[in-house]
Amino acid sequence: MSDLASLTISKARDLLSTGEVSALELTEHYLQRIESSRNLNTFCFTATELALEKAKSCDRLMSSTDRGKLCGIPLAVKDIFCTQSLPTQAASKILEGFVPPYESTVTERLWKENAVLLGKLNMDEFAMGSSNETSVYGPAINPWQDPNEATPLSPGGSSGGSAAAVAADLCLAALGTDTGGSIRQPAAFNGVVGIKPTYGRCSRWGIIAFASSLDQAGPITKTVRDSAILLEIISGHDKKDSTSVRCEVPNFEAALNGDIRGKKIGIPKEYRIDDTPAEIIKLWEIGINQLSDSGAEIVDVSLPHTKYSLPTYYVLAPAEASSNLARYDGVKYGYRATLKDDEGINELYKRTRSEGFGDEVKRRIMVGTYVLSAGFYEAYYQKALKVRSLIKRDFREVFSKGVSAILTPTTPSPAFPLGSKNKKSPVEMYLNDIFTVPANLAGLPAVSIPTGITEKGLPLGLQIIGPAWEEANVLNIAHRLEKDSNFRIKPKQWWTS
């Protein structure tokens, strides 16, 4: 088998089961690709010995009927998932040297199905960022290139390393997390598929917290079918997570029949914002026409409070972050600042947090502490909670009228050069989340799939948002659009050393 890099999970699964390729052969191939692709800076830790041992074990199990649904499939996970006995740093200096004694629930479910862990993937520090530039490891690099731009492109964030690794064929698939678009935006920037499940569908236990009422784990893959395969495995109730919901997990892969005849697809007028590039509007219109040609009914819908989503998110998320990140004090684990003999515990806290956190994390902690403070709690935080309820109500009313899903662009632009936005106001960077944040605030499932490219050859994605717990329907509509758009373009391989 010569072209192992182009395999999908579904194809690799078939080849492994028939013995046309071994788990060890597949794992060695990806480890070699990772080593020769260090220029992309997607992996912050490679579990070489562990992966090879696991692959050998999978080969011994391959003839067994209980080998597991992912036996021998090489995957990688974002550095935000706690992996037992392996470094987990959330791309932050303040967690330097942290090795968890436990495994996150979603990754544990992968290993129970005998997936092979290749390593941990680069990300924005504590998942705070839209470009992967806040990482202590330095930014991951998008494998796509702008022919008119010498500066490498951002892979998006915060799961930029995950999306770039999948796009560059350094793993068969990856796990990311999505708080305000952190799976879908990098998926769009890298020309891959990314899904954020309904809040509560996947356990958050063992995932380093950013904003607890928004964070959700999800797969980043090469195809919609692969996303369905992984999502089913990582979904399900977890008694260790109080926000995990008892809800039946359907066979998402079996639901991919591509039949969307009679489905109502909503097109929200509020997503037609000023200054959106004509290429993205055109792509959206093509997607609308493709769904219509496949038998869907296209209807105009209104989400009137969408325009308040971004400011609402950037009040609530930092507020939760300021609380969650209070635990990093240099006492229990991670980085600890060096003190002089006459300095006490308060100085330890202050200096450790000052030296350990990056600028963006500090900014969000300060914003969050401010909006939670006695004088501003009602004016900002409580008001943001009320607006969040209105945003949820908008979606609920649209779906109550028989709308099966909503189609929008994923991002307001294609991938941009590294350093081009963080030199300006932070708001310039935050605007990248304008199309993705509403689904997080409402707790709804949303998937981004690549459907076209710009004139410069950069990928663009469309987003499908569905009602809560309707991932099967969302994935099936995405599957139909994936077939109709027939996006098969790959980045030219320039990065191997």
N, C-alpha and C positions, 0 to 999 in steps of 0.2 A: 504494500500500500504506500504509494509515493506521496500523496497529498494529504497527510494527516492534519496539517494546520487548518484546512478548510472544513473539517468535519464539524457537524453539529452534535448535540447530545443524542438526539434521536438516531442519527446515522452511526455514531460511534457505539451506541448501545447495541445496535444490530450486528456490527462488525465484531464486537467483543463476544457476543453470545454465540456467533458462528465460528469463532476462532480465527477469523481472517487477520485480526490484529490482537496482540496481547496487551494487557493493562500495563505491563512493564515497558513495552515498546512505545506505547502512547505517552506514558509519563516521562520517559527519557526524552522523547521528542520535544515535549513542552518545556522541560527543564533546560534543554539546550537552547530553545528559542528565547527563553527568559534570560539566559546568560548572555546571549548574543544581542539582546535588545535593551541593555542597561541604559542606553541613551534616552530611552523613553521615561525612565525613573518611575515605572508603574508599581514595581514590587519594592516594599520596604523591608521585607524579610522573606527568604526562600527556604522552605522546609524540605531541603533536598533529601536527607537521609530518611526522614519520616515518610516522604512521598514514595521513595523507592521501596521501602519495606512494605508499605501499604499496598503498592501495586503488585508486588510478589504474592502477598496474601490474597489479593483479589484473583490473581491467576489460578491459585489453588482452589478458590471457591467457585470458579466460573461454571463448572459443571453441576453445581449444587442448585436445587430448586429454591433454596432460601438465601441465595447470594446477595439479595438486595437490589432495589430498583436502579441504583447508580453505581453498581459494582464496576470499579476500574475507570470511572469517569473523572478526569483531572479538573478540579475547580480551584478557585482562589476566593478569598473573602476580604472585605474591607477591614482595615486595621481597627475598626470600632467594635468588632465582635470579639469577646473574650474567648481565647482558645487555650485550653488547659496546657500548662507547662511550656507555652510558646509566648514570645514577646507580644504584648498588646499595649500600644502607646497612644492611640487616637491621634497620631501625628502631632503630639504635644511634648515639649520638653518636660513638662511637669509630671508626666507619667514615665519618665526615663527609668528603664530597668524594671518596669512592672511586668511580672509573669503571673498570670492568674492561676489559682489552684482549682479552677472550675471552668466549665464549658458553657457557652451560651446555648439556649434551648434550640434555636434554629440551626446552628452549626452542628449541634449534637445529633439532630435529626438527619442531617446530610451524612454524617459519619456512620450512623446506624444503617444507612442504606449502602454503606461501603464506597462512598465517594472518596477520591484521593485529594488531599489538601496539598496544593503546590506552594502556598505561602500567603502572606498578608499584603494587602494593596494600599497604595498611597491614597491620601485624602486630605481635605482641608481640616485644620486643627479643630478637634471636637465637632466636626461636621459643620463648622461655621465658615461658609464661603461659597462662592459660585464659580470659582476658577482654579481651585487646587493650589493657589498661591500662598495660602496661610499655613501650609504644612511645614513642620520642622525638618522634614526630609528634603525640602525644596519641591517645586512643582512637578507633577507628572506632565508629560508632553503628549499632545494629541497626535496620533499617527497620520492624520490628514494634514496636507500642506496647502497653503495659499500660494499659487505660483508667483504672485506679485508682492509677497511679503517675506522678508528674510527672517523675521522673528518667528519662533515656533508658536503654534496655536494652543490656546487653553483647551484642556479636555473637559472643562466644566467642573462643577463641584456640587456637593462635596465628594460624591463618589466618582471623581474624575479618574482615579487610578483604576477602578473597577471597569469603567466603560472603555478606557483606552486599552487595557489589557485584552478585553474581549475583541475589540476592533482590530487589534494588531495580531490576533490569533496566538496569544501567549497562554491562553487557557480556554477550555471549552465554554465556560460560563463563569460568572462571578456573583457574589452577593454584595449588595449595597444597602444603604438606608436612605430614607426620604423623609425630611422634615418640612421642607417647603418647595421641593422639586429636585432634591439631590440625587435621585435615580433618573428621573425623566429628562432633566436638562442635559446632563452629560451623555445620556443615551442618544439624544438628538444631535449633540455636537460631534459624536463619534460614529454615527450611522449604525447604531445597534438598537435592540429592543429593551425597554425597561419598564417594569410595572411596580406601582405602589399599591399594595392591597388596601382593603378597608381597614380602618383603625380597629385593632383588636383581633384581626384575622391571624396574625403571626405574633408569637410571644416576643416581648421586649426584654425578657430576663437574660442577663449576661451581655446586653448591648450597652456600651457606655453612653449615658444619657446626655442629650442636649436639651430638648424640650419634650417633656414626658407625655404631654397630651397630643403631640404631633408626630413623634418619631414612629416610623414603621420600616421593617426590613422587607426587602424584595429582591428578585433576581434581575440581573442584566445578562442578556443572552444574544445569540445571533439570529434567532427566529422566535416567532410567537409560540410555536409548538414547544420549544425548549423552555420558554418562560412558564408555560402551563405545566410542564413536567416538574420543574423545580418548585413552583408555587404550591402544588399539591403536597409535596413532601415537607416543606417548612411550615405549612399552615396547621392550625389546630389549637385547641385549648391547652393552657399550661397553668397548673395550679400554683406555680411559683410567681405568676404575673397576674396581679389583680385586675389589669386592664385587658387581659386575654378573654375573649368571649367564647362561650359554649355554642358553637355553630357547626353544623355539618359541613365537612369538607368534600365537595364533589370531585369527580374525576374530570379535572379541567381539560386534560388532553382529549378525552372522549367527546367533549362538547364542541370540538373544533370541526364542525361540518361545513362551515362557510355559508350556510343558508341564512340570509338576513332579510328575506322577502317579507314585507309588511312591517318591518321594524321602523319605528319613528326615530329619526336622528335629529337632534336639536342643534341649531346653529345660533349661538348667543350673539346678539348684536353688540353687546358691551365689549366683546373681544376684538372688535374692529377699531383698534386704537390708532391714534395719529402716529405718524412716523414709522409705522410698521413697513419694512421693506416690501416693495412690489412683488419680489420673488416669493415671499412667504404668503402673501395674499393669494397669489396665483396658485401656489401649491395647495392651499386650503380649498380653493375653488375646484381644482382638479380632483381632490379627495372627495368633495361633496358630490361631484358628478359621477365619480366611480361608485360610490355607495348607492347613488340613485339608480345607476345602470344595473346594479346588482339586485335591485328590487326594494331598496329601502325607501321610506317616505321621508323627505327632507322638510323640516318645519322650522320656522323662525321662533326662537324663544328669548326670554329676557331674564337676566340675572342682575337686577338693578343695583345690588350692593357689592357687586364685583369690584367696582372702582375703589372700594374701601379695603380690599383684601390685603394689599401690601402694607399700608400703615398699621392695620390691625395685627398682622403677623409680626411686624417688627416692634410691636409693643409686647405681645404675648410671649413670643419665643425668647427674647432676651430676659423677660421676667422669670421664666422657668429656668433658663440657663443660669441666671445669677443665684438661684436657689440650688440647682443641681451641682454647680461647680464650687460651692462653698466647702465641699468635703476635701478639696485638694489644698492641704495646708502644710505639707512637708513633715508631718508627724507620722502618719500611718503607713504611707507607701509613696513611691515615686521620688521626684527630685526634692532635695532639701538644700536650702541656701546655707552658706558658711557664715557663722556668726563670730563676732568678737567676744572676748571673755565677759565683758560687762553688759552684753545685750541679752534680753529675755525673750519669752515666748511670743509676745506681740510683734517684736521685730522679726522673729523667725517667720511668722505668718505673712507679714507684709513683704519681706524680701523674697521669700519663696514664691509667692504668687506674682510678684512684680517681675522676677527673673524667669519664672516657669511658663507663664502664659504669653502668647503672642499678642500683637497689637489689636487684631480683630476680636479676639476673645475678650481682651480687656475692655474694648469698646462696648461689647454686648453685655458684659457683666455690669458695667457702669450704667448703661441705659436701663437694664433690667432692675437694678437696685433703685434707680431714680423713680421709675414708674410704680414701684412697690412701696415707696417711702410714704410716710404718714400724710404729707401735704399734697401728694399727687396720685395716691391710690385710686380715689374715685374719679378723678379727672381723666386718667389715662387707662389704668388697668381694668377697672370695672366697666368703663365705657367700651373698651375693646372687646370684653367678654359679651357685651350686649350686641355689638356689631357682628361678632362671630355667630351669634344665634340668628341674626337676620340673614347672614350669608347661607347658613344651613337651611333656613326656611325657604330661601329662593330656590335652591336645588330641589328641596322636597316638593315644592309646588310644581316645578317643571316635570319632575318624574311622576307625580300623581296624575298628570294629564296623559299618561300613556307613552311618554318619551322613553325610549329604551336606553339611549346614550346621547352624549353631547360631543360634538367634534370641534376641536379648536387647534390652532398652532401650538406647538410645545414651547417654543422660545421666540422672543422678538427679534432674534438675529441668528446667523450662523456662528460658528466658533470664531472668537476674536483673538488677536495676538496677545500673548502673555505680557503683562505690564501695561496694557493699553487702557485699562479701566481703573486699576487700583491707584493710579496717580491722581485721579480726579476725586470728587466727592464720593464717599461710600455709597451714596444713593445711586450713583451710576451703576455700581455693581449690583445693588439690591434689585434694580429694575429687571435683571435677568430672570427673576422669579415671578414676574407679573402674571404669566399664564398658568403657572403650576401651583402657586400658593392656595388658591381657592379650594382645591380638592383636599388639601391637608386640613384646612380650617373646618371643612365640612365632614372630614373623616371618610371620604369616598374613594373607591378604587379608580385608578387612572393609569393608562398605559401610553407610552410613546413608541411609535414605530417610524423608521426611516422610510420616506416615500419619494424623495427627490433630491436634487442637488442644485446649487447656485451656478451662475455663469462661470464662477471661478473653480467649480468642481468640489464644493464643500457640501456635506450632507445636511439635510433639513428634515425635521420630524413633525408628525401630526399627533395630537393627543386625543384619546377617547376616554371620557369620564362617564362612569355609570352609577346607578343607585348602590347603596350599601349592600354588601354581600353578593353582588352580581358580577363577580370576577369572571365567571364562566361566559356570561353574555358579552362582557367587555372584550375578553380575549377572542371570542368567536368573531366579533365585528372587526377587531384588529387583524385577525387571520384572513378575513375576506379582503380587507384593504391591502394587506401585505401581498396577497396574490394578485390583486388588480394593479397595484403600483409596480410590482415586480422589481423591487430595488435589489440589485445584485452587485453594485459597484463596491470595490474594496480600495482602501488607500494603497498607493504605491509604496513598496517596501524600501524606504531610504535609510532606516534607522539601524540596521544590523551592523554590528562592529566586526 
